[in-house]
Structures are given as C-alpha cells and as structure tokens.
Amino acid sequence: MLHKNVVKKFGDLTTIANLNITVEDKEFLVLVGSIRLRKTTALRLLAGLEEISDGE
C-alpha cells in the first residue's frame, strides 16, 4: 500500500498534510507519538475509514 502527499481536512482545518507512507504485504505499521498528533486519524485514513481530502 502506497500513500503519497495525503491531506485530511475537517472543514477549513487541515489536520494532516503531506503524509507519505508505504506498507508492504505482511508488514505491520506502528505509529508512536504524543497525544493530539493525529495518529488515529492517520490510521483511519490508511484503513479507508476516513475519506482522504487530497493526495493518492
């Protein structure tokens, strides 16, 4: 799975900008970071649970 320059907006608020990630078959993805860094939003985008505002 390849995602390039992914952007997620909620109205006028851009919550994720220029997310680039590649996950190969049989690989696991772990996102680590402080609270409010939009980790859950990024995972929801990658899983197809949220609609990508822009990007591939």
C-alpha positions in Angstrom: 0.0 0.0 0.0 1.4 3.4 -1.0 0.1 6.7 0.0 1.6 10.0 -1.3 1.0 13.5 -0.1 -2.2 12.6 1.8 -4.1 15.5 3.2 -7.0 15.4 5.6 -9.2 18.4 6.3 -12.2 18.9 8.5 -13.8 22.0 7.1 -11.1 24.7 6.9 -8.9 22.9 9.4 -6.1 20.8 7.9 -5.3 18.0 10.4 -2.8 16.0 8.3 -0.7 17.4 5.5 1.7 15.6 3.2 1.6 12.2 4.8 3.7 9.8 2.8 3.8 6.1 3.7 4.5 2.7 2.2 3.4 -0.6 3.8 4.3 -3.8 2.1 2.4 -7.1 2.3 2.9 -8.9 5.6 4.3 -5.8 7.3 2.9 -4.2 10.4 2.6 -0.5 10.9 3.0 1.2 14.3 2.6 5.0 14.9 4.2 6.3 18.0 3.9 9.9 19.3 2.5 12.3 21.8 -1.2 12.9 22.3 -3.1 15.0 19.7 -0.6 14.2 16.8 -3.4 12.7 14.7 -2.2 9.1 14.9 -5.7 7.7 15.0 -6.8 9.9 12.1 -3.8 8.7 10.0 -4.6 5.0 10.7 -8.3 5.6 9.9 -7.2 7.2 6.5 -5.0 4.2 5.8 -7.7 1.7 6.7 -10.2 3.5 4.4 -12.5 4.5 7.4 -12.0 8.2 6.6 -12.0 9.9 3.2 -8.8 11.5 2.1 -9.2 15.2 1.2 -6.3 15.2 -1.2 -3.4 13.1 -2.4 -3.0 9.5 -3.5 
